[in-house]
């Protein structure tokens, strides 16, 4: 076992109440990350480091989180996450997907059409790691290509996604490592964490939008001494709630 994995396991063993009810599924859960087209200043910045926006934290964040998900829920989990473009027809084999850095997102119409169809067929999309008003405006503009007839709705604290496994009083603050290194808990003008949703005609939550938080960093840096264990604990607990909700609703 790699030292990093051992450290992560030791951290996780102290984070959660192992008496939490267990959930078992017949099929193996696979974590899918969406590969998408990108553009804008954020994309240009990342390209200098040979990293596209979609692959920030990949695959360490997922690999770490999946270890915790399997150990703490005993879900049958595929320990290798997949990165898949929206235009890959295989995406319809998977009910859960993750997308981040949507503040720099540029969707083609083909990607938007597939995203809409996948969500209508029962897919659950978790969005993470975008911050402030400018990135929200870009996200809203790009997602209107897929959902021109509906807008995000702010989720109340009472929504079942905050209570289906661990109990939360709404979306807690989960900062990224970058701002923490500068003594901040926020990025840009995104001071307060917000959780929004896009629903289908039957009031099923299709798209979960985590704004002004960086849950992926809480997974990726769980064994990093620079990142507080407190926030990793919250990030893992939130992620477990999201997966459990996605698989049971």
Order of alpha helices (4+ residues) and beta strands (2+ residues): alpha-beta-alpha-alpha-beta-beta-alpha-beta-alpha-beta-alpha-beta-beta-alpha-alpha
